[in-house]
Amino acid sequence: SSSSSSSSSSPSSSENSGNGGAGLSVVFPTRHSRSAAPPTCLSMAQLKDLTEELLEAKPGSLYKYDNHIVPDESATAWKVADKAVQKAEFVIRGHAAQIPDTLWNRRLRGNPMFEKDTTHNVSPTDRIATMHSIIQRMEEEGTMYMKMRLEVNSQLAVEQKEDEQSAAAATTNKETSGDEKEPLTGLTLEDYASPGATVQMYDTILDSMALNTHADTPLTALPYLQRVIERYHHDGGIERNLHEATVPTVMTFNAVLRAVANTPYTEGQEEVRDNALQVGFTTYDFMRHFVHRNSATYAYMMQIVAKYLPPSATRGNIAYGMWTQAKKEQVIDQMVIDSTIGAYTPSNGKDFDTWVEQTIQDKGFQHIKQKWRKNSKSRRHQPHNGIY
């Protein structure tokens, strides 16, 4: 869902943009229902035009400011940014939908309005790069807002001081009314997360990256997660951050784990292995501070263990520890079962083979104890989709 809108769906007024020298009226939604899937750009022409509008706009031009900015309210900041944020999410989802098997591609496959790119043949790597540029552009616009906020505050403080001095001179030997306002001081660029990039944007690009991996993907994905966490803390962290745009989701973490699990690796590539294991286990550890781990978490962690650790007692023990924790969190499902079997193939030793045979192999999800799988569906990022 979107970062700041919750009313029913209605498109904004049209905006004109060039397309081969001709004016093209494009419409993008700025509001949608929480119960419905967020709208996605389905038209290739519209996707091209809106992408150019976002990336070519001058800094400070994406947000429509009123005569003044309320200088100390996050809600006001996101209200100012709302239309541009909705537009950026709409476009980012459109690019993700063009990448095979992403969540947005899977969701839109049967939509007769969905146009697949058959002319430009833009690669998934290039689309991911475009998504990255849009996110960076929104970060830039948010930073510009925060700077303008400080400038406005500074000017207000100067004007207020001048008014106080004038009032003092005019009321010499008289009592003041007692309702003067305190100067607006002490504001910084990081009083709250700048309005712009949202967790939904980061989730979408991480999902796309998880399906288009290369040797450096773990090190490329981790900074996105770290940025989400940084913005979460800027908005108050666990004590007071309830803002949908800056609170990480379980998908934020699981998409990184999925990317690590999917990273191409050949035995002997020690740097790739070490980076993958570090990012995988770091992400897994981060989760306990922010979200409930779920079935996808443990499935991808099992795949990471299976891929990057050679058959051994060490691999067997780590996988057993993961299985035990998954049971404790009651998130065993078929994906966890299959991934666990993969972590014991080839064999990690006779004792482990016996345990797998007696506990997991050929039993199937329906034969797993109910208490081990109680949360396997309720903790999903999407109720009917176990990918995240």
Kinemage of the C-alpha trace (Angstrom):
@kinemage 1
@onewidth
@group {chain A} dominant
@subgroup {mainchain}
@vectorlist {calphas} color= white
{ca ser a 1} P 0.000 0.000 0.000
{ca ser a 2} L 0.995 3.593 -0.355
{ca ser a 3} L 2.814 5.630 2.181
{ca ser a 4} L 0.308 8.333 2.912
{ca ser a 5} L -3.034 7.798 1.201
{ca ser a 6} L -5.972 5.746 2.339
{ca ser a 7} L -9.058 7.039 0.607
{ca ser a 8} L -10.837 5.453 -2.318
{ca ser a 9} L -9.260 5.319 -5.737
{ca ser a 10} L -9.508 8.368 -7.954
{ca pro a 11} L -7.122 9.608 -10.612
{ca ser a 12} L -5.507 13.000 -10.489
{ca ser a 13} L -5.958 15.520 -13.222
{ca ser a 14} L -4.073 14.849 -16.416
{ca glu a 15} L -0.528 15.991 -16.971
{ca asn a 16} L 0.894 16.597 -20.407
{ca ser a 17} L 4.254 15.329 -21.470
{ca gly a 18} L 6.021 14.933 -24.770
{ca asn a 19} L 6.065 11.734 -26.735
{ca gly a 20} L 7.827 11.920 -30.043
{ca gly a 21} L 6.951 15.601 -30.367
{ca ala a 22} L 3.237 15.069 -29.741
{ca gly a 23} L 1.423 15.970 -26.554
{ca leu a 24} L 0.325 12.930 -24.586
{ca ser a 25} L -2.157 13.201 -21.748
{ca val a 26} L -1.156 10.871 -18.955
{ca val a 27} L -3.087 10.186 -15.787
{ca phe a 28} L -1.643 8.710 -12.652
{ca pro a 29} L -3.483 7.987 -9.403
{ca thr a 30} L -2.656 9.882 -6.246
{ca arg a 31} L -5.009 8.034 -3.932
{ca his a 32} L -6.177 4.451 -3.598
{ca ser a 33} L -7.883 2.078 -1.216
{ca arg a 34} L -5.985 0.272 1.522
{ca ser a 35} L -7.940 -2.885 0.725
{ca ala a 36} L -7.074 -2.892 -2.982
{ca ala a 37} L -3.724 -3.488 -4.630
{ca pro a 38} L -1.841 -0.217 -5.207
{ca pro a 39} L -2.176 0.994 -8.811
{ca thr a 40} L 0.626 0.244 -11.244
{ca cys a 41} L 1.638 1.922 -14.484
{ca leu a 42} L 0.410 -0.456 -17.188
{ca ser a 43} L 1.105 1.617 -20.299
{ca met a 44} L 4.604 1.587 -21.781
{ca ala a 45} L 4.195 5.106 -23.192
{ca gln a 46} L 3.004 6.442 -19.875
{ca leu a 47} L 5.798 4.644 -18.037
{ca lys a 48} L 8.391 6.250 -20.290
{ca asp a 49} L 6.921 9.736 -19.959
{ca leu a 50} L 6.435 9.660 -16.193
{ca thr a 51} L 9.932 8.261 -15.665
{ca glu a 52} L 11.400 11.141 -17.647
{ca glu a 53} L 9.281 13.657 -15.742
{ca leu a 54} L 10.584 12.399 -12.422
{ca leu a 55} L 14.223 12.100 -13.386
{ca glu a 56} L 14.460 15.341 -15.359
{ca ala a 57} L 12.642 17.545 -12.846
{ca lys a 58} L 14.816 20.184 -11.209
{ca pro a 59} L 15.562 19.719 -7.480
{ca gly a 60} L 12.803 21.291 -5.426
{ca ser a 61} L 10.240 21.182 -8.238
{ca leu a 62} L 8.454 17.882 -7.555
{ca tyr a 63} L 6.622 19.063 -4.436
{ca lys a 64} L 3.943 21.729 -4.521
{ca tyr a 65} L 4.470 24.080 -1.598
{ca asp a 66} L 1.874 26.362 -0.026
{ca asn a 67} L 2.790 29.880 1.031
{ca his a 68} L 4.592 28.525 4.058
{ca ile a 69} L 5.832 25.259 5.497
{ca val a 70} L 4.859 24.087 8.948
{ca pro a 71} L 8.427 23.583 10.109
{ca asp a 72} L 8.173 20.881 12.727
{ca glu a 73} L 5.532 18.388 11.599
{ca ser a 74} L 6.318 15.177 9.710
{ca ala a 75} L 2.664 14.758 8.728
{ca thr a 76} L 2.688 18.101 6.940
{ca ala a 77} L 5.899 17.202 5.135
{ca trp a 78} L 4.409 13.985 3.746
{ca lys a 79} L 1.219 15.806 2.795
{ca val a 80} L 3.271 18.209 0.693
{ca ala a 81} L 5.139 15.273 -0.875
{ca asp a 82} L 2.128 13.016 -1.348
{ca lys a 83} L 1.397 13.532 -5.036
{ca ala a 84} L 5.028 13.075 -6.082
{ca val a 85} L 5.445 10.054 -3.790
{ca gln a 86} L 2.366 8.382 -5.258
{ca lys a 87} L 3.647 9.096 -8.738
{ca ala a 88} L 7.087 7.634 -7.986
{ca glu a 89} L 5.604 4.466 -6.450
{ca phe a 90} L 3.264 4.112 -9.428
{ca val a 91} L 6.199 4.319 -11.856
{ca ile a 92} L 8.524 2.063 -9.855
{ca arg a 93} L 5.828 -0.617 -9.731
{ca gly a 94} L 5.447 -0.232 -13.485
{ca his a 95} L 9.138 -0.940 -14.047
{ca ala a 96} L 9.048 -3.895 -11.652
{ca ala a 97} L 6.049 -5.329 -13.502
{ca gln a 98} L 8.176 -5.556 -16.660
{ca ile a 99} L 10.666 -7.856 -14.911
{ca pro a 100} L 9.663 -11.541 -15.102
{ca asp a 101} L 8.399 -13.154 -11.892
{ca thr a 102} L 8.540 -10.100 -9.635
{ca leu a 103} L 5.550 -9.692 -7.348
{ca trp a 104} L 4.136 -6.998 -9.620
{ca asn a 105} L 4.750 -9.020 -12.761
{ca arg a 106} L 2.983 -12.038 -11.256
{ca arg a 107} L 0.089 -9.910 -10.098
{ca leu a 108} L -0.482 -8.282 -13.494
{ca arg a 109} L 0.090 -11.210 -15.860
{ca gly a 110} L -3.604 -11.760 -16.468
{ca asn a 111} L -4.553 -8.092 -16.681
{ca pro a 112} L -5.660 -7.280 -20.247
{ca met a 113} L -4.568 -3.659 -19.754
{ca phe a 114} L -0.986 -4.648 -18.943
{ca glu a 115} L 1.402 -3.842 -21.801
{ca lys a 116} L 4.580 -5.913 -21.960
{ca asp a 117} L 7.658 -4.204 -23.326
{ca thr a 118} L 8.074 -5.727 -26.803
{ca thr a 119} L 9.748 -2.785 -28.548
{ca his a 120} L 12.393 -1.300 -26.278
{ca asn a 121} L 13.609 -4.607 -24.818
{ca val a 122} L 14.944 -2.891 -21.692
{ca ser a 123} L 16.878 -5.385 -19.595
{ca pro a 124} L 15.941 -6.135 -15.969
{ca thr a 125} L 19.298 -4.671 -14.947
{ca asp a 126} L 18.465 -1.383 -16.669
{ca arg a 127} L 14.998 -1.282 -15.122
{ca ile a 128} L 16.485 -1.844 -11.679
{ca ala a 129} L 18.936 0.974 -12.366
{ca thr a 130} L 16.008 3.220 -13.307
{ca met a 131} L 14.164 2.318 -10.108
{ca his a 132} L 17.314 3.144 -8.175
{ca ser a 133} L 17.525 6.535 -9.891
{ca ile a 134} L 13.905 7.326 -9.032
{ca ile a 135} L 14.458 6.415 -5.386
{ca gln a 136} L 17.577 8.582 -5.308
{ca arg a 137} L 15.595 11.416 -6.915
{ca met a 138} L 12.933 11.157 -4.208
{ca glu a 139} L 15.623 11.110 -1.527
{ca glu a 140} L 17.070 14.254 -3.101
{ca glu a 141} L 13.681 15.964 -3.141
{ca gly a 142} L 13.110 15.025 0.486
{ca thr a 143} L 16.459 16.478 1.470
{ca met a 144} L 15.588 19.665 -0.423
{ca tyr a 145} L 12.355 19.899 1.555
{ca met a 146} L 14.218 19.575 4.850
{ca lys a 147} L 16.660 22.296 3.798
{ca met a 148} L 13.810 24.605 2.809
{ca arg a 149} L 12.199 23.854 6.147
{ca leu a 150} L 15.314 25.099 7.943
{ca glu a 151} L 15.480 28.206 5.760
{ca val a 152} L 11.819 29.013 6.393
{ca asn a 153} L 12.310 28.460 10.105
{ca ser a 154} L 15.348 30.734 10.121
{ca gln a 155} L 13.423 33.492 8.367
{ca leu a 156} L 10.480 33.094 10.745
{ca ala a 157} L 12.821 33.336 13.694
{ca val a 158} L 14.344 36.559 12.339
{ca glu a 159} L 10.928 38.080 11.674
{ca gln a 160} L 9.696 37.018 15.079
{ca lys a 161} L 12.694 38.597 16.766
{ca glu a 162} L 12.131 41.829 14.882
{ca asp a 163} L 8.450 41.851 15.866
{ca glu a 164} L 9.377 41.298 19.497
{ca gln a 165} L 11.868 44.149 19.433
{ca ser a 166} L 9.298 46.467 17.849
{ca ala a 167} L 6.683 45.437 20.385
{ca ala a 168} L 9.110 45.982 23.248
{ca ala a 169} L 9.949 49.471 22.023
{ca ala a 170} L 6.271 50.365 21.652
{ca thr a 171} L 5.333 49.109 25.090
{ca thr a 172} L 8.115 50.585 27.178
{ca asn a 173} L 7.154 50.486 30.867
{ca lys a 174} L 4.105 48.353 30.026
{ca glu a 175} L 3.502 44.675 30.798
{ca thr a 176} L 3.652 42.335 27.848
{ca ser a 177} L 0.582 40.336 26.954
{ca gly a 178} L 2.353 37.064 27.799
{ca asp a 179} L 1.329 35.317 24.617
{ca glu a 180} L 4.524 35.811 22.612
{ca lys a 181} L 5.708 32.671 20.856
{ca glu a 182} L 9.080 31.122 21.539
{ca pro a 183} L 11.594 31.399 18.676
{ca leu a 184} L 11.676 28.353 16.439
{ca thr a 185} L 15.162 27.045 17.130
{ca gly a 186} L 17.080 23.791 17.283
{ca leu a 187} L 15.692 22.210 14.100
{ca thr a 188} L 17.933 19.943 12.011
{ca leu a 189} L 17.834 18.052 8.722
{ca glu a 190} L 17.192 14.819 10.630
{ca asp a 191} L 14.356 15.700 12.998
{ca tyr a 192} L 12.343 13.090 11.096
{ca ala a 193} L 12.788 11.063 7.923
{ca ser a 194} L 12.695 13.336 4.907
{ca pro a 195} L 9.486 12.983 2.855
{ca gly a 196} L 10.184 11.116 -0.355
{ca ala a 197} L 11.510 7.576 -0.591
{ca thr a 198} L 9.194 5.010 1.005
{ca val a 199} L 9.615 1.478 2.264
{ca gln a 200} L 7.294 0.395 -0.533
{ca met a 201} L 9.808 1.699 -3.090
{ca tyr a 202} L 12.665 -0.134 -1.399
{ca asp a 203} L 10.650 -3.355 -1.134
{ca thr a 204} L 9.863 -3.219 -4.848
{ca ile a 205} L 13.453 -2.743 -5.966
{ca leu a 206} L 14.724 -5.443 -3.575
{ca asp a 207} L 12.154 -7.892 -4.944
{ca ser a 208} L 13.390 -7.098 -8.452
{ca met a 209} L 17.014 -7.517 -7.425
{ca ala a 210} L 16.278 -10.900 -5.839
{ca leu a 211} L 15.313 -12.223 -9.269
{ca asn a 212} L 18.210 -10.667 -11.178
{ca thr a 213} L 21.326 -11.445 -9.208
{ca his a 214} L 25.052 -11.317 -9.844
{ca ala a 215} L 28.105 -11.916 -7.712
{ca asp a 216} L 27.874 -8.493 -6.027
{ca thr a 217} L 24.138 -8.596 -5.324
{ca pro a 218} L 24.457 -9.248 -1.545
{ca leu a 219} L 26.648 -6.166 -1.131
{ca thr a 220} L 24.334 -4.163 -3.395
{ca ala a 221} L 21.151 -5.155 -1.575
{ca leu a 222} L 22.348 -4.592 1.989
{ca pro a 223} L 22.667 -0.775 1.699
{ca tyr a 224} L 18.986 -0.531 0.752
{ca leu a 225} L 18.064 -2.397 3.926
{ca gln a 226} L 20.398 -0.228 5.974
{ca arg a 227} L 18.840 2.917 4.515
{ca val a 228} L 15.345 1.714 5.422
{ca ile a 229} L 16.494 1.064 8.988
{ca glu a 230} L 18.170 4.472 9.165
{ca arg a 231} L 14.998 6.244 8.059
{ca tyr a 232} L 12.961 4.157 10.500
{ca his a 233} L 15.070 5.461 13.376
{ca his a 234} L 14.868 9.041 12.097
{ca asp a 235} L 11.086 8.781 12.475
{ca gly a 236} L 11.295 7.668 16.096
{ca gly a 237} L 12.203 3.999 15.870
{ca ile a 238} L 10.485 1.409 18.011
{ca glu a 239} L 9.321 3.967 20.566
{ca arg a 240} L 7.121 6.097 18.338
{ca asn a 241} L 7.412 5.335 14.611
{ca leu a 242} L 4.029 4.287 13.271
{ca his a 243} L 4.513 5.836 9.837
{ca glu a 244} L 3.834 3.341 7.077
{ca ala a 245} L 6.310 4.987 4.714
{ca thr a 246} L 9.290 4.435 7.011
{ca val a 247} L 8.535 1.234 8.929
{ca pro a 248} L 10.283 -1.806 7.379
{ca thr a 249} L 8.178 -4.813 6.447
{ca val a 250} L 9.063 -8.487 6.617
{ca met a 251} L 9.462 -8.277 2.839
{ca thr a 252} L 12.231 -5.700 3.249
{ca phe a 253} L 14.350 -8.300 5.026
{ca asn a 254} L 13.202 -11.436 3.211
{ca ala a 255} L 13.862 -9.894 -0.207
{ca val a 256} L 17.491 -9.386 0.825
{ca leu a 257} L 17.678 -13.018 2.014
{ca arg a 258} L 16.099 -14.188 -1.235
{ca ala a 259} L 18.642 -12.157 -3.221
{ca val a 260} L 21.493 -13.748 -1.265
{ca ala a 261} L 20.043 -17.224 -1.772
{ca asn a 262} L 19.728 -16.603 -5.527
{ca thr a 263} L 23.202 -15.130 -6.027
{ca pro a 264} L 25.217 -17.225 -8.517
{ca tyr a 265} L 28.038 -19.083 -6.813
{ca thr a 266} L 30.589 -21.673 -7.793
{ca glu a 267} L 32.581 -23.572 -5.206
{ca gly a 268} L 35.890 -21.851 -4.666
{ca gln a 269} L 34.576 -18.281 -5.029
{ca glu a 270} L 35.512 -17.404 -1.485
{ca glu a 271} L 34.755 -13.683 -1.668
{ca val a 272} L 31.263 -14.310 -3.033
{ca arg a 273} L 30.671 -16.944 -0.339
{ca asp a 274} L 31.930 -14.760 2.500
{ca asn a 275} L 29.899 -11.727 1.406
{ca ala a 276} L 26.761 -13.820 0.966
{ca leu a 277} L 27.050 -15.439 4.387
{ca gln a 278} L 27.781 -12.140 6.080
{ca val a 279} L 24.844 -10.325 4.485
{ca gly a 280} L 22.514 -13.295 5.012
{ca phe a 281} L 23.189 -13.750 8.701
{ca thr a 282} L 23.364 -9.993 9.337
{ca thr a 283} L 19.931 -9.570 7.785
{ca tyr a 284} L 18.558 -12.528 9.742
{ca asp a 285} L 19.867 -10.991 12.972
{ca phe a 286} L 18.454 -7.540 12.133
{ca met a 287} L 14.960 -8.978 11.859
{ca arg a 288} L 14.527 -9.672 15.554
{ca his a 289} L 14.587 -5.930 16.214
{ca phe a 290} L 11.910 -5.012 13.677
{ca val a 291} L 9.610 -7.807 12.466
{ca his a 292} L 8.542 -11.382 13.146
{ca arg a 293} L 10.540 -13.868 11.132
{ca asn a 294} L 8.302 -16.081 9.020
{ca ser a 295} L 8.380 -19.189 6.852
{ca ala a 296} L 10.092 -17.414 3.949
{ca thr a 297} L 12.819 -16.208 6.301
{ca tyr a 298} L 13.778 -19.739 7.275
{ca ala a 299} L 13.357 -21.148 3.782
{ca tyr a 300} L 15.815 -18.616 2.358
{ca met a 301} L 18.206 -19.049 5.265
{ca met a 302} L 18.208 -22.807 4.668
{ca gln a 303} L 18.936 -22.172 0.984
{ca ile a 304} L 21.817 -19.883 1.951
{ca val a 305} L 23.254 -22.522 4.275
{ca ala a 306} L 22.859 -25.200 1.589
{ca lys a 307} L 24.507 -23.124 -1.146
{ca tyr a 308} L 27.463 -21.549 0.612
{ca leu a 309} L 28.503 -24.145 3.193
{ca pro a 310} L 29.992 -27.494 2.101
{ca pro a 311} L 28.429 -30.739 3.353
{ca ser a 312} L 29.719 -31.152 6.907
{ca ala a 313} L 28.753 -31.429 10.539
{ca thr a 314} L 28.959 -27.632 10.715
{ca arg a 315} L 26.367 -27.215 7.974
{ca gly a 316} L 24.211 -29.874 9.600
{ca asn a 317} L 24.310 -28.169 12.970
{ca ile a 318} L 23.529 -24.719 11.576
{ca ala a 319} L 20.596 -26.076 9.579
{ca tyr a 320} L 19.342 -27.968 12.624
{ca gly a 321} L 19.514 -24.755 14.650
{ca met a 322} L 17.478 -22.949 11.993
{ca trp a 323} L 14.894 -25.733 11.926
{ca thr a 324} L 14.612 -25.638 15.712
{ca gln a 325} L 14.085 -21.878 15.700
{ca ala a 326} L 11.504 -22.151 12.910
{ca lys a 327} L 9.626 -24.698 15.028
{ca lys a 328} L 9.810 -22.369 18.012
{ca glu a 329} L 8.337 -19.546 15.962
{ca gln a 330} L 5.733 -21.989 14.569
{ca val a 331} L 6.399 -21.156 10.916
{ca ile a 332} L 7.176 -24.557 9.379
{ca asp a 333} L 5.633 -24.897 5.924
{ca gln a 334} L 6.368 -26.876 2.771
{ca met a 335} L 8.912 -24.339 1.560
{ca val a 336} L 10.828 -24.628 4.848
{ca ile a 337} L 10.663 -28.426 4.645
{ca asp a 338} L 11.981 -28.540 1.069
{ca ser a 339} L 14.747 -26.035 1.834
{ca thr a 340} L 15.769 -27.928 4.946
{ca ile a 341} L 16.093 -31.164 2.992
{ca gly a 342} L 18.282 -29.227 0.555
{ca ala a 343} L 20.579 -28.220 3.414
{ca tyr a 344} L 21.147 -31.929 4.152
{ca thr a 345} L 21.790 -32.885 0.528
{ca pro a 346} L 24.488 -34.081 -0.040
{ca ser a 347} L 24.774 -35.754 3.325
{ca asn a 348} L 26.163 -33.930 6.352
{ca gly a 349} L 26.744 -37.262 8.094
{ca lys a 350} L 24.912 -40.408 9.102
{ca asp a 351} L 23.354 -38.959 12.254
{ca phe a 352} L 21.866 -36.078 10.313
{ca asp a 353} L 20.583 -38.421 7.602
{ca thr a 354} L 18.748 -40.434 10.240
{ca trp a 355} L 17.244 -37.283 11.768
{ca val a 356} L 16.047 -35.968 8.393
{ca glu a 357} L 14.521 -39.312 7.480
{ca gln a 358} L 12.681 -39.651 10.783
{ca thr a 359} L 11.579 -36.029 11.146
{ca ile a 360} L 11.075 -34.486 7.712
{ca gln a 361} L 11.673 -36.544 4.613
{ca asp a 362} L 8.621 -37.879 2.768
{ca lys a 363} L 6.299 -36.701 5.524
{ca gly a 364} L 4.900 -33.612 3.821
{ca phe a 365} L 3.504 -30.458 5.322
{ca gln a 366} L 0.202 -32.065 6.333
{ca his a 367} L 2.041 -34.478 8.628
{ca ile a 368} L 4.000 -31.777 10.451
{ca lys a 369} L 2.728 -31.059 13.943
{ca gln a 370} L 0.120 -28.314 14.041
{ca lys a 371} L 1.990 -26.394 16.727
{ca trp a 372} L 5.031 -26.175 14.442
{ca arg a 373} L 3.075 -24.481 11.641
{ca lys a 374} L 0.579 -22.325 13.519
{ca asn a 375} L 2.025 -19.013 12.231
{ca ser a 376} L 3.048 -20.185 8.767
{ca lys a 377} L 0.288 -18.203 7.029
{ca ser a 378} L -0.470 -15.414 9.486
{ca arg a 379} L 3.061 -14.007 9.302
{ca arg a 380} L 3.214 -13.812 5.519
{ca his a 381} L 3.780 -10.430 3.910
{ca gln a 382} L 0.819 -11.192 1.643
{ca pro a 383} L -1.891 -13.552 2.946
{ca his a 384} L -2.106 -15.690 -0.224
{ca asn a 385} L 1.552 -15.566 -1.203
{ca gly a 386} L 4.342 -17.242 0.743
{ca ile a 387} L 7.242 -15.719 -1.218
{ca tyr a 388} L 7.803 -13.090 1.473
